[in-house]
Amino acid sequence: MMEAVLKGLALGFVLALSVGPIIFTIIKQSLNNGHKGGFSFVVGVWVSDILLVVLSNTLTELVSQLLAHTKTIAYGGSTFLIAMGIYFVFFKKVHLATDAEGNAPRFRKRDMARIFASGFIINTLNPGVILFWLGNATVLSLTHTLQERIVIFSVCLLVNMGADVGKVMMAGKLRSRLTLRALSIINKISGTILIGFGIVLLWGAIFFVKKH
Protein backbone atom coordinates (compact mmCIF):
# COMPACT_ATOMS: atom_id res chain seq x y z
CA MET A 1 0.00 0.00 0.00
CA MET A 2 2.95 2.31 0.62
CA GLU A 3 3.88 1.89 -3.03
CA ALA A 4 0.42 3.12 -4.00
CA VAL A 5 0.82 6.18 -1.77
CA LEU A 6 4.23 7.00 -3.27
CA LYS A 7 2.88 6.65 -6.81
CA GLY A 8 -0.02 8.88 -5.89
CA LEU A 9 2.38 11.50 -4.53
CA ALA A 10 4.50 11.37 -7.68
CA LEU A 11 1.47 11.63 -9.94
CA GLY A 12 0.10 14.48 -7.85
CA PHE A 13 3.32 16.49 -8.05
CA VAL A 14 3.45 16.00 -11.83
CA LEU A 15 -0.10 17.30 -12.14
CA ALA A 16 0.45 20.17 -9.70
CA LEU A 17 3.58 21.37 -11.51
CA SER A 18 2.22 21.00 -15.02
CA VAL A 19 1.78 24.26 -16.93
CA GLY A 20 -1.54 24.83 -18.67
CA PRO A 21 -4.47 27.24 -18.91
CA ILE A 22 -5.81 26.12 -15.53
CA ILE A 23 -2.91 27.44 -13.45
CA PHE A 24 -3.01 30.87 -15.10
CA THR A 25 -6.78 31.12 -14.72
CA ILE A 26 -6.57 30.15 -11.02
CA ILE A 27 -4.11 32.99 -10.44
CA LYS A 28 -6.18 35.44 -12.52
CA GLN A 29 -9.40 34.60 -10.68
CA SER A 30 -7.69 34.96 -7.31
CA LEU A 31 -6.15 38.31 -8.25
CA ASN A 32 -9.42 39.64 -9.64
CA ASN A 33 -11.86 38.29 -7.09
CA GLY A 34 -9.84 37.38 -4.00
CA HIS A 35 -9.87 34.05 -2.17
CA LYS A 36 -13.55 33.33 -2.75
CA GLY A 37 -13.24 33.78 -6.49
CA GLY A 38 -10.12 31.60 -6.62
CA PHE A 39 -11.63 28.86 -4.50
CA SER A 40 -14.88 28.91 -6.49
CA PHE A 41 -12.84 28.30 -9.64
CA VAL A 42 -10.63 25.53 -8.25
CA VAL A 43 -13.60 23.69 -6.74
CA GLY A 44 -15.05 23.54 -10.26
CA VAL A 45 -11.74 22.10 -11.47
CA TRP A 46 -11.70 19.58 -8.60
CA VAL A 47 -15.22 18.36 -9.34
CA SER A 48 -14.24 17.91 -12.99
CA ASP A 49 -11.09 15.98 -12.04
CA ILE A 50 -12.96 13.71 -9.61
CA LEU A 51 -15.61 13.00 -12.24
CA LEU A 52 -12.97 12.16 -14.85
CA VAL A 53 -11.07 9.92 -12.41
CA VAL A 54 -14.23 7.99 -11.54
CA LEU A 55 -15.19 7.61 -15.20
CA SER A 56 -11.66 6.57 -16.18
CA ASN A 57 -11.52 3.84 -13.55
CA THR A 58 -15.06 2.47 -13.61
CA LEU A 59 -16.71 3.26 -16.93
CA THR A 60 -14.05 2.31 -19.45
CA GLU A 61 -16.51 1.81 -22.30
CA LEU A 62 -18.12 5.20 -21.73
CA VAL A 63 -14.75 6.93 -21.67
CA SER A 64 -13.72 5.10 -24.84
CA GLN A 65 -16.82 6.42 -26.56
CA LEU A 66 -15.96 9.89 -25.29
CA LEU A 67 -12.46 9.62 -26.72
CA ALA A 68 -14.00 8.71 -30.07
CA HIS A 69 -15.11 12.33 -30.14
CA THR A 70 -11.73 13.79 -29.13
CA LYS A 71 -11.65 16.01 -32.22
CA THR A 72 -15.05 17.53 -31.39
CA ILE A 73 -14.04 18.03 -27.75
CA ALA A 74 -10.80 19.68 -28.87
CA TYR A 75 -12.70 22.05 -31.14
CA GLY A 76 -15.08 22.97 -28.33
CA GLY A 77 -12.29 23.38 -25.78
CA SER A 78 -10.08 25.47 -28.06
CA THR A 79 -13.00 27.71 -29.05
CA PHE A 80 -13.88 28.23 -25.39
CA LEU A 81 -10.29 29.09 -24.42
CA ILE A 82 -9.81 31.48 -27.34
CA ALA A 83 -13.15 33.19 -26.63
CA MET A 84 -12.25 33.64 -22.95
CA GLY A 85 -8.81 34.95 -23.88
CA ILE A 86 -10.25 37.49 -26.34
CA TYR A 87 -12.72 38.62 -23.68
CA PHE A 88 -9.97 39.14 -21.08
CA VAL A 89 -7.65 40.95 -23.52
CA PHE A 90 -10.12 43.24 -25.26
CA PHE A 91 -13.39 43.48 -23.34
CA LYS A 92 -12.88 42.70 -19.64
CA LYS A 93 -13.29 45.74 -17.42
CA VAL A 94 -10.74 45.40 -14.63
CA HIS A 95 -11.51 46.69 -11.17
CA LEU A 96 -10.37 46.05 -7.62
CA ALA A 97 -13.70 45.98 -5.85
CA THR A 98 -13.49 46.31 -2.08
CA ASP A 99 -15.87 47.03 0.73
CA ALA A 100 -15.67 49.97 3.16
CA GLU A 101 -12.88 48.26 5.09
CA GLY A 102 -10.79 47.56 2.00
CA ASN A 103 -11.58 43.84 1.93
CA ALA A 104 -12.82 41.78 -1.02
CA PRO A 105 -16.57 42.19 -1.43
CA ARG A 106 -19.04 39.51 -0.40
CA PHE A 107 -19.78 37.12 -3.24
CA ARG A 108 -23.31 36.31 -4.25
CA LYS A 109 -24.17 32.67 -4.83
CA ARG A 110 -24.65 33.26 -8.55
CA ASP A 111 -21.18 34.83 -8.79
CA MET A 112 -19.62 31.80 -7.14
CA ALA A 113 -21.69 29.45 -9.34
CA ARG A 114 -20.56 31.27 -12.48
CA ILE A 115 -16.87 31.04 -11.57
CA PHE A 116 -17.32 27.41 -10.45
CA ALA A 117 -18.88 26.57 -13.83
CA SER A 118 -16.00 28.20 -15.73
CA GLY A 119 -13.47 26.07 -13.81
CA PHE A 120 -15.47 22.91 -14.47
CA ILE A 121 -15.89 23.65 -18.18
CA ILE A 122 -12.27 24.67 -18.87
CA ASN A 123 -10.98 21.51 -17.20
CA THR A 124 -13.53 19.13 -18.71
CA LEU A 125 -13.13 20.44 -22.27
CA ASN A 126 -9.35 19.98 -22.16
CA PRO A 127 -8.50 16.74 -24.03
CA GLY A 128 -5.10 16.75 -22.33
CA VAL A 129 -6.79 16.37 -18.94
CA ILE A 130 -9.00 13.54 -20.21
CA LEU A 131 -6.00 11.72 -21.67
CA PHE A 132 -3.98 12.27 -18.49
CA TRP A 133 -6.56 10.58 -16.28
CA LEU A 134 -7.56 7.86 -18.75
CA GLY A 135 -3.96 7.07 -19.67
CA ASN A 136 -2.86 6.68 -16.07
CA ALA A 137 -6.00 4.72 -15.15
CA THR A 138 -5.41 2.34 -18.06
CA VAL A 139 -1.74 1.76 -17.29
CA LEU A 140 -2.31 1.34 -13.54
CA SER A 141 -5.20 -1.07 -14.08
CA LEU A 142 -2.73 -3.55 -15.58
CA THR A 143 -0.66 -3.87 -12.41
CA HIS A 144 -2.80 -2.55 -9.54
CA THR A 145 -6.04 -3.60 -7.90
CA LEU A 146 -9.03 -1.27 -7.71
CA GLN A 147 -8.26 -0.60 -4.03
CA GLU A 148 -4.68 0.37 -4.85
CA ARG A 149 -5.86 2.66 -7.66
CA ILE A 150 -8.29 4.34 -5.29
CA VAL A 151 -5.35 5.11 -2.99
CA ILE A 152 -3.16 6.33 -5.87
CA PHE A 153 -5.74 8.67 -7.35
CA SER A 154 -6.98 9.88 -3.97
CA VAL A 155 -3.44 10.87 -2.94
CA CYS A 156 -2.87 12.42 -6.37
CA LEU A 157 -6.02 14.53 -6.12
CA LEU A 158 -5.23 15.61 -2.56
CA VAL A 159 -1.72 16.75 -3.56
CA ASN A 160 -3.12 18.68 -6.51
CA MET A 161 -5.85 20.24 -4.36
CA GLY A 162 -3.25 21.31 -1.81
CA ALA A 163 -1.19 22.92 -4.56
CA ASP A 164 -4.28 24.73 -5.88
CA VAL A 165 -5.07 26.05 -2.41
CA GLY A 166 -1.51 27.37 -2.16
CA LYS A 167 -1.84 29.13 -5.53
CA VAL A 168 -5.08 30.78 -4.46
CA MET A 169 -3.70 31.90 -1.09
CA MET A 170 -0.51 33.35 -2.55
CA ALA A 171 -2.35 35.15 -5.34
CA GLY A 172 -4.92 36.43 -2.86
CA LYS A 173 -2.19 37.98 -0.69
CA LEU A 174 -0.53 39.55 -3.72
CA ARG A 175 -3.86 41.08 -4.73
CA SER A 176 -3.73 43.73 -1.98
CA ARG A 177 -0.44 45.07 -3.38
CA LEU A 178 -1.58 45.43 -6.97
CA THR A 179 -2.48 48.65 -8.70
CA LEU A 180 -5.34 48.76 -11.18
CA ARG A 181 -2.86 49.11 -14.06
CA ALA A 182 -0.83 46.09 -12.91
CA LEU A 183 -3.97 43.99 -12.60
CA SER A 184 -5.07 45.08 -16.09
CA ILE A 185 -1.71 43.98 -17.51
CA ILE A 186 -1.94 40.63 -15.71
CA ASN A 187 -5.43 40.07 -17.12
CA LYS A 188 -4.22 40.79 -20.65
CA ILE A 189 -1.26 38.43 -20.20
CA SER A 190 -3.59 35.74 -18.85
CA GLY A 191 -5.95 36.27 -21.78
CA THR A 192 -3.08 36.06 -24.26
CA ILE A 193 -1.93 32.79 -22.67
CA LEU A 194 -5.45 31.36 -22.93
CA ILE A 195 -5.61 32.35 -26.61
CA GLY A 196 -2.21 30.71 -27.15
CA PHE A 197 -3.28 27.44 -25.51
CA GLY A 198 -6.52 27.53 -27.47
CA ILE A 199 -4.70 27.97 -30.79
CA VAL A 200 -2.27 25.14 -29.97
CA LEU A 201 -5.19 22.89 -29.04
CA LEU A 202 -7.04 23.81 -32.25
CA TRP A 203 -3.90 23.24 -34.33
CA GLY A 204 -3.47 19.80 -32.79
CA ALA A 205 -7.13 18.94 -33.39
CA ILE A 206 -6.91 19.90 -37.06
CA PHE A 207 -3.59 18.27 -37.97
CA PHE A 208 -2.90 15.54 -35.41
CA VAL A 209 -6.16 14.17 -34.02
CA LYS A 210 -7.50 11.38 -36.17
CA LYS A 211 -11.03 11.56 -37.46
CA HIS A 212 -13.50 8.98 -36.16
C-alpha positions in Angstrom: 0.0 0.0 0.0 2.9 2.3 0.6 3.9 1.9 -3.0 0.4 3.1 -4.0 0.8 6.2 -1.8 4.2 7.0 -3.3 2.9 6.6 -6.8 0.0 8.9 -5.9 2.4 11.5 -4.5 4.5 11.4 -7.7 1.5 11.6 -9.9 0.1 14.5 -7.9 3.3 16.5 -8.1 3.5 16.0 -11.8 -0.1 17.3 -12.1 0.4 20.2 -9.7 3.6 21.4 -11.5 2.2 21.0 -15.0 1.8 24.3 -16.9 -1.5 24.8 -18.7 -4.5 27.2 -18.9 -5.8 26.1 -15.5 -2.9 27.4 -13.5 -3.0 30.9 -15.1 -6.8 31.1 -14.7 -6.6 30.2 -11.0 -4.1 33.0 -10.4 -6.2 35.4 -12.5 -9.4 34.6 -10.7 -7.7 35.0 -7.3 -6.2 38.3 -8.3 -9.4 39.6 -9.6 -11.9 38.3 -7.1 -9.8 37.4 -4.0 -9.9 34.1 -2.2 -13.6 33.3 -2.7 -13.2 33.8 -6.5 -10.1 31.6 -6.6 -11.6 28.9 -4.5 -14.9 28.9 -6.5 -12.8 28.3 -9.6 -10.6 25.5 -8.2 -13.6 23.7 -6.7 -15.0 23.5 -10.3 -11.7 22.1 -11.5 -11.7 19.6 -8.6 -15.2 18.4 -9.3 -14.2 17.9 -13.0 -11.1 16.0 -12.0 -13.0 13.7 -9.6 -15.6 13.0 -12.2 -13.0 12.2 -14.9 -11.1 9.9 -12.4 -14.2 8.0 -11.5 -15.2 7.6 -15.2 -11.7 6.6 -16.2 -11.5 3.8 -13.5 -15.1 2.5 -13.6 -16.7 3.3 -16.9 -14.0 2.3 -19.4 -16.5 1.8 -22.3 -18.1 5.2 -21.7 -14.7 6.9 -21.7 -13.7 5.1 -24.8 -16.8 6.4 -26.6 -16.0 9.9 -25.3 -12.5 9.6 -26.7 -14.0 8.7 -30.1 -15.1 12.3 -30.1 -11.7 13.8 -29.1 -11.7 16.0 -32.2 -15.0 17.5 -31.4 -14.0 18.0 -27.7 -10.8 19.7 -28.9 -12.7 22.1 -31.1 -15.1 23.0 -28.3 -12.3 23.4 -25.8 -10.1 25.5 -28.1 -13.0 27.7 -29.1 -13.9 28.2 -25.4 -10.3 29.1 -24.4 -9.8 31.5 -27.3 -13.2 33.2 -26.6 -12.2 33.6 -23.0 -8.8 34.9 -23.9 -10.3 37.5 -26.3 -12.7 38.6 -23.7 -10.0 39.1 -21.1 -7.7 41.0 -23.5 -10.1 43.2 -25.3 -13.4 43.5 -23.3 -12.9 42.7 -19.6 -13.3 45.7 -17.4 -10.7 45.4 -14.6 -11.5 46.7 -11.2 -10.4 46.0 -7.6 -13.7 46.0 -5.8 -13.5 46.3 -2.1 -15.9 47.0 0.7 -15.7 50.0 3.2 -12.9 48.3 5.1 -10.8 47.6 2.0 -11.6 43.8 1.9 -12.8 41.8 -1.0 -16.6 42.2 -1.4 -19.0 39.5 -0.4 -19.8 37.1 -3.2 -23.3 36.3 -4.2 -24.2 32.7 -4.8 -24.7 33.3 -8.5 -21.2 34.8 -8.8 -19.6 31.8 -7.1 -21.7 29.4 -9.3 -20.6 31.3 -12.5 -16.9 31.0 -11.6 -17.3 27.4 -10.5 -18.9 26.6 -13.8 -16.0 28.2 -15.7 -13.5 26.1 -13.8 -15.5 22.9 -14.5 -15.9 23.6 -18.2 -12.3 24.7 -18.9 -11.0 21.5 -17.2 -13.5 19.1 -18.7 -13.1 20.4 -22.3 -9.4 20.0 -22.2 -8.5 16.7 -24.0 -5.1 16.7 -22.3 -6.8 16.4 -18.9 -9.0 13.5 -20.2 -6.0 11.7 -21.7 -4.0 12.3 -18.5 -6.6 10.6 -16.3 -7.6 7.9 -18.7 -4.0 7.1 -19.7 -2.9 6.7 -16.1 -6.0 4.7 -15.1 -5.4 2.3 -18.1 -1.7 1.8 -17.3 -2.3 1.3 -13.5 -5.2 -1.1 -14.1 -2.7 -3.5 -15.6 -0.7 -3.9 -12.4 -2.8 -2.6 -9.5 -6.0 -3.6 -7.9 -9.0 -1.3 -7.7 -8.3 -0.6 -4.0 -4.7 0.4 -4.8 -5.9 2.7 -7.7 -8.3 4.3 -5.3 -5.4 5.1 -3.0 -3.2 6.3 -5.9 -5.7 8.7 -7.4 -7.0 9.9 -4.0 -3.4 10.9 -2.9 -2.9 12.4 -6.4 -6.0 14.5 -6.1 -5.2 15.6 -2.6 -1.7 16.7 -3.6 -3.1 18.7 -6.5 -5.8 20.2 -4.4 -3.3 21.3 -1.8 -1.2 22.9 -4.6 -4.3 24.7 -5.9 -5.1 26.1 -2.4 -1.5 27.4 -2.2 -1.8 29.1 -5.5 -5.1 30.8 -4.5 -3.7 31.9 -1.1 -0.5 33.4 -2.6 -2.4 35.1 -5.3 -4.9 36.4 -2.9 -2.2 38.0 -0.7 -0.5 39.5 -3.7 -3.9 41.1 -4.7 -3.7 43.7 -2.0 -0.4 45.1 -3.4 -1.6 45.4 -7.0 -2.5 48.6 -8.7 -5.3 48.8 -11.2 -2.9 49.1 -14.1 -0.8 46.1 -12.9 -4.0 44.0 -12.6 -5.1 45.1 -16.1 -1.7 44.0 -17.5 -1.9 40.6 -15.7 -5.4 40.1 -17.1 -4.2 40.8 -20.7 -1.3 38.4 -20.2 -3.6 35.7 -18.9 -6.0 36.3 -21.8 -3.1 36.1 -24.3 -1.9 32.8 -22.7 -5.5 31.4 -22.9 -5.6 32.4 -26.6 -2.2 30.7 -27.2 -3.3 27.4 -25.5 -6.5 27.5 -27.5 -4.7 28.0 -30.8 -2.3 25.1 -30.0 -5.2 22.9 -29.0 -7.0 23.8 -32.3 -3.9 23.2 -34.3 -3.5 19.8 -32.8 -7.1 18.9 -33.4 -6.9 19.9 -37.1 -3.6 18.3 -38.0 -2.9 15.5 -35.4 -6.2 14.2 -34.0 -7.5 11.4 -36.2 -11.0 11.6 -37.5 -13.5 9.0 -36.2 
